[in-house]
């Protein structure tokens, strides 16, 4: 189990678990999954995520699950909104002056992602004739039940140690694959030689 205060290096894939988009991947740290699901972005660095358990910087449900997992373990957990991105709140749908959201308010239209003077991000729902915009500041997955695939790759007391441990494991795996490839090549060579001798 990953004790609070320790750093876990994990692979994470999140899917929507309800509604018309059920099964849709909304985020992943695994490049193969990103390519397979068609959500790969060149600017994204796909690599294991390092999280300090109990620090409050990850979804509550993931933090809870990690406390019950061991290194090497894989688990799929379903998270209700309260343990994921929170419940949807109508109080976070606000009217704000359009001029505070863009240098040219005429560029604003429904669906535009904006940031207000307080650093909050939201989506334009409507632009009123009086120069005010209706903005939804809820997280885009607020009120949504999600499913998360978790794989604990390494655990340590700090992020540097977790990274070093993970790299060591990857180097070991790489060497193992090289050995397997060499052995496979040798077996193939021996088989070919045996076949040639039999033919002679």
C-alpha beads as a LAMMPS data file, in Angstrom:
LAMMPS data file: protein, C-alpha beads

200 atoms
199 bonds

1 atom types
1 bond types

-500.0 500.0 xlo xhi
-500.0 500.0 ylo yhi
-500.0 500.0 zlo zhi

Masses

1 110.0

Atoms # bond

1 1 1 0.000 0.000 0.000
2 1 1 1.129 3.565 -0.683
3 1 1 1.273 5.417 2.627
4 1 1 0.342 9.131 2.820
5 1 1 3.375 11.310 2.125
6 1 1 5.021 8.841 -0.240
7 1 1 5.364 9.463 -3.979
8 1 1 3.848 7.017 -6.456
9 1 1 4.726 6.893 -10.153
10 1 1 1.587 5.717 -11.944
11 1 1 0.074 5.244 -15.347
12 1 1 -3.457 6.597 -15.531
13 1 1 -6.260 6.354 -18.057
14 1 1 -9.610 8.025 -17.403
15 1 1 -12.882 7.129 -19.142
16 1 1 -16.405 8.476 -18.955
17 1 1 -18.599 5.882 -17.234
18 1 1 -22.101 7.109 -18.045
19 1 1 -24.270 8.734 -20.675
20 1 1 -23.872 8.800 -24.439
21 1 1 -20.072 9.106 -24.149
22 1 1 -19.627 6.041 -21.914
23 1 1 -16.233 4.416 -22.528
24 1 1 -14.716 7.553 -24.060
25 1 1 -11.138 8.228 -22.886
26 1 1 -10.718 11.809 -21.677
27 1 1 -7.109 11.596 -20.442
28 1 1 -4.184 9.161 -20.293
29 1 1 -0.478 9.048 -19.495
30 1 1 0.020 6.073 -21.836
31 1 1 1.078 7.050 -25.373
32 1 1 -0.202 3.754 -26.814
33 1 1 -3.662 4.373 -25.379
34 1 1 -3.618 7.967 -26.660
35 1 1 -2.795 6.788 -30.187
36 1 1 -5.352 3.978 -30.086
37 1 1 -8.123 6.280 -28.837
38 1 1 -7.292 9.106 -31.234
39 1 1 -6.493 11.663 -28.524
40 1 1 -2.722 11.902 -29.093
41 1 1 -1.242 15.420 -29.055
42 1 1 2.304 16.239 -30.211
43 1 1 2.816 18.844 -27.476
44 1 1 1.964 16.345 -24.715
45 1 1 4.758 14.438 -22.958
46 1 1 3.262 11.029 -22.283
47 1 1 4.980 9.589 -19.235
48 1 1 4.058 8.207 -15.796
49 1 1 2.460 10.685 -13.428
50 1 1 4.163 11.285 -10.070
51 1 1 1.774 11.997 -7.210
52 1 1 2.332 12.456 -3.495
53 1 1 -0.426 10.550 -1.755
54 1 1 -2.420 12.633 0.717
55 1 1 -1.237 15.970 -0.679
56 1 1 -4.632 16.770 -2.185
57 1 1 -3.407 17.437 -5.732
58 1 1 -5.102 14.458 -7.380
59 1 1 -8.717 13.343 -7.559
60 1 1 -9.896 12.162 -4.107
61 1 1 -10.950 8.778 -5.470
62 1 1 -7.537 8.130 -7.028
63 1 1 -5.785 9.163 -3.807
64 1 1 -7.970 6.725 -1.871
65 1 1 -7.337 3.878 -4.326
66 1 1 -3.546 4.363 -4.269
67 1 1 -3.498 3.915 -0.498
68 1 1 -4.762 0.365 -1.069
69 1 1 -2.402 -0.545 -3.952
70 1 1 1.070 -2.074 -4.100
71 1 1 3.891 -1.583 -6.610
72 1 1 3.106 -3.440 -9.820
73 1 1 -0.601 -3.601 -9.092
74 1 1 -3.189 -2.588 -11.686
75 1 1 -6.727 -1.667 -10.802
76 1 1 -9.799 -0.111 -12.392
77 1 1 -11.895 2.070 -10.102
78 1 1 -15.206 3.806 -10.714
79 1 1 -15.510 7.254 -9.167
80 1 1 -18.722 9.099 -8.435
81 1 1 -18.621 12.872 -9.101
82 1 1 -17.855 13.628 -5.435
83 1 1 -14.622 11.622 -5.720
84 1 1 -13.826 12.883 -9.200
85 1 1 -14.450 16.383 -10.588
86 1 1 -17.207 17.357 -8.193
87 1 1 -20.957 17.830 -8.503
88 1 1 -22.333 20.205 -11.121
89 1 1 -23.331 23.526 -9.566
90 1 1 -25.636 26.096 -11.157
91 1 1 -23.996 28.651 -8.862
92 1 1 -20.847 28.371 -10.988
93 1 1 -22.714 29.542 -14.089
94 1 1 -22.243 33.307 -13.981
95 1 1 -22.764 36.447 -16.012
96 1 1 -19.579 38.491 -16.417
97 1 1 -18.619 41.510 -18.532
98 1 1 -17.503 40.177 -21.920
99 1 1 -14.737 42.785 -22.085
100 1 1 -12.991 41.097 -19.139
101 1 1 -12.767 37.819 -21.050
102 1 1 -11.280 38.926 -24.365
103 1 1 -9.585 41.938 -25.904
104 1 1 -12.243 41.794 -28.628
105 1 1 -15.580 40.648 -27.132
106 1 1 -16.950 40.117 -30.628
107 1 1 -14.701 37.032 -30.847
108 1 1 -16.643 35.347 -28.059
109 1 1 -19.200 32.719 -28.989
110 1 1 -20.808 29.710 -27.288
111 1 1 -18.251 27.000 -26.600
112 1 1 -15.265 29.365 -26.356
113 1 1 -12.886 28.535 -23.488
114 1 1 -12.085 31.669 -21.464
115 1 1 -10.281 32.757 -18.314
116 1 1 -11.612 35.544 -16.082
117 1 1 -9.733 38.126 -14.010
118 1 1 -9.673 35.707 -11.057
119 1 1 -7.919 32.992 -13.042
120 1 1 -10.981 30.777 -13.367
121 1 1 -11.521 28.942 -16.655
122 1 1 -14.917 28.267 -18.137
123 1 1 -16.935 27.917 -21.322
124 1 1 -19.069 30.602 -22.901
125 1 1 -22.728 29.559 -22.948
126 1 1 -24.135 32.755 -24.406
127 1 1 -23.211 36.357 -25.170
128 1 1 -25.917 38.858 -24.261
129 1 1 -26.751 42.063 -26.133
130 1 1 -25.888 44.125 -23.065
131 1 1 -22.205 43.158 -23.314
132 1 1 -22.312 40.420 -20.699
133 1 1 -21.408 36.769 -21.241
134 1 1 -22.864 33.706 -19.536
135 1 1 -19.941 31.505 -18.501
136 1 1 -20.016 27.983 -17.071
137 1 1 -17.120 27.732 -14.606
138 1 1 -17.831 24.101 -13.700
139 1 1 -15.207 21.546 -14.707
140 1 1 -16.250 20.017 -18.025
141 1 1 -16.648 16.631 -16.266
142 1 1 -18.404 17.989 -13.182
143 1 1 -21.352 15.776 -12.252
144 1 1 -19.958 12.863 -14.288
145 1 1 -19.134 9.381 -13.024
146 1 1 -15.754 8.274 -14.388
147 1 1 -13.693 5.086 -14.552
148 1 1 -9.932 5.114 -14.001
149 1 1 -7.326 2.499 -14.924
150 1 1 -4.427 2.771 -12.466
151 1 1 -1.027 1.051 -12.595
152 1 1 1.458 1.677 -9.767
153 1 1 4.945 1.531 -11.294
154 1 1 7.122 2.679 -8.380
155 1 1 6.864 4.147 -4.886
156 1 1 9.424 6.148 -2.915
157 1 1 9.835 8.983 -0.438
158 1 1 10.413 11.640 -3.104
159 1 1 9.844 12.137 -6.811
160 1 1 13.532 11.776 -7.751
161 1 1 13.732 8.349 -6.153
162 1 1 10.490 7.273 -7.820
163 1 1 11.824 8.363 -11.220
164 1 1 15.164 6.595 -10.658
165 1 1 13.386 3.415 -9.598
166 1 1 11.119 3.570 -12.626
167 1 1 14.046 4.122 -15.000
168 1 1 15.907 1.199 -13.431
169 1 1 12.884 -1.029 -13.981
170 1 1 12.607 0.132 -17.594
171 1 1 16.307 -0.539 -18.215
172 1 1 15.919 -4.003 -16.688
173 1 1 12.902 -4.676 -18.911
174 1 1 14.810 -3.415 -21.948
175 1 1 17.763 -5.724 -21.198
176 1 1 15.330 -8.607 -20.708
177 1 1 13.781 -7.949 -24.107
178 1 1 17.234 -7.800 -25.710
179 1 1 18.157 -11.143 -24.172
180 1 1 14.901 -12.685 -25.337
181 1 1 15.496 -11.337 -28.828
182 1 1 19.060 -12.706 -28.882
183 1 1 17.862 -16.104 -27.687
184 1 1 15.096 -16.124 -30.272
185 1 1 17.624 -15.243 -32.962
186 1 1 19.953 -18.020 -31.808
187 1 1 17.104 -20.537 -31.794
188 1 1 16.146 -19.532 -35.315
189 1 1 19.767 -19.857 -36.503
190 1 1 20.089 -23.304 -34.926
191 1 1 16.810 -24.395 -36.494
192 1 1 17.949 -23.208 -39.915
193 1 1 21.276 -25.014 -39.568
194 1 1 19.504 -28.194 -38.492
195 1 1 17.163 -27.953 -41.470
196 1 1 20.093 -27.472 -43.854
197 1 1 21.922 -30.488 -42.408
198 1 1 18.787 -32.611 -42.740
199 1 1 18.386 -31.492 -46.353
200 1 1 22.004 -32.477 -47.108

Bonds

1 1 1 2
2 1 2 3
3 1 3 4
4 1 4 5
5 1 5 6
6 1 6 7
7 1 7 8
8 1 8 9
9 1 9 10
10 1 10 11
11 1 11 12
12 1 12 13
13 1 13 14
14 1 14 15
15 1 15 16
16 1 16 17
17 1 17 18
18 1 18 19
19 1 19 20
20 1 20 21
21 1 21 22
22 1 22 23
23 1 23 24
24 1 24 25
25 1 25 26
26 1 26 27
27 1 27 28
28 1 28 29
29 1 29 30
30 1 30 31
31 1 31 32
32 1 32 33
33 1 33 34
34 1 34 35
35 1 35 36
36 1 36 37
37 1 37 38
38 1 38 39
39 1 39 40
40 1 40 41
41 1 41 42
42 1 42 43
43 1 43 44
44 1 44 45
45 1 45 46
46 1 46 47
47 1 47 48
48 1 48 49
49 1 49 50
50 1 50 51
51 1 51 52
52 1 52 53
53 1 53 54
54 1 54 55
55 1 55 56
56 1 56 57
57 1 57 58
58 1 58 59
59 1 59 60
60 1 60 61
61 1 61 62
62 1 62 63
63 1 63 64
64 1 64 65
65 1 65 66
66 1 66 67
67 1 67 68
68 1 68 69
69 1 69 70
70 1 70 71
71 1 71 72
72 1 72 73
73 1 73 74
74 1 74 75
75 1 75 76
76 1 76 77
77 1 77 78
78 1 78 79
79 1 79 80
80 1 80 81
81 1 81 82
82 1 82 83
83 1 83 84
84 1 84 85
85 1 85 86
86 1 86 87
87 1 87 88
88 1 88 89
89 1 89 90
90 1 90 91
91 1 91 92
92 1 92 93
93 1 93 94
94 1 94 95
95 1 95 96
96 1 96 97
97 1 97 98
98 1 98 99
99 1 99 100
100 1 100 101
101 1 101 102
102 1 102 103
103 1 103 104
104 1 104 105
105 1 105 106
106 1 106 107
107 1 107 108
108 1 108 109
109 1 109 110
110 1 110 111
111 1 111 112
112 1 112 113
113 1 113 114
114 1 114 115
115 1 115 116
116 1 116 117
117 1 117 118
118 1 118 119
119 1 119 120
120 1 120 121
121 1 121 122
122 1 122 123
123 1 123 124
124 1 124 125
125 1 125 126
126 1 126 127
127 1 127 128
128 1 128 129
129 1 129 130
130 1 130 131
131 1 131 132
132 1 132 133
133 1 133 134
134 1 134 135
135 1 135 136
136 1 136 137
137 1 137 138
138 1 138 139
139 1 139 140
140 1 140 141
141 1 141 142
142 1 142 143
143 1 143 144
144 1 144 145
145 1 145 146
146 1 146 147
147 1 147 148
148 1 148 149
149 1 149 150
150 1 150 151
151 1 151 152
152 1 152 153
153 1 153 154
154 1 154 155
155 1 155 156
156 1 156 157
157 1 157 158
158 1 158 159
159 1 159 160
160 1 160 161
161 1 161 162
162 1 162 163
163 1 163 164
164 1 164 165
165 1 165 166
166 1 166 167
167 1 167 168
168 1 168 169
169 1 169 170
170 1 170 171
171 1 171 172
172 1 172 173
173 1 173 174
174 1 174 175
175 1 175 176
176 1 176 177
177 1 177 178
178 1 178 179
179 1 179 180
180 1 180 181
181 1 181 182
182 1 182 183
183 1 183 184
184 1 184 185
185 1 185 186
186 1 186 187
187 1 187 188
188 1 188 189
189 1 189 190
190 1 190 191
191 1 191 192
192 1 192 193
193 1 193 194
194 1 194 195
195 1 195 196
196 1 196 197
197 1 197 198
198 1 198 199
199 1 199 200
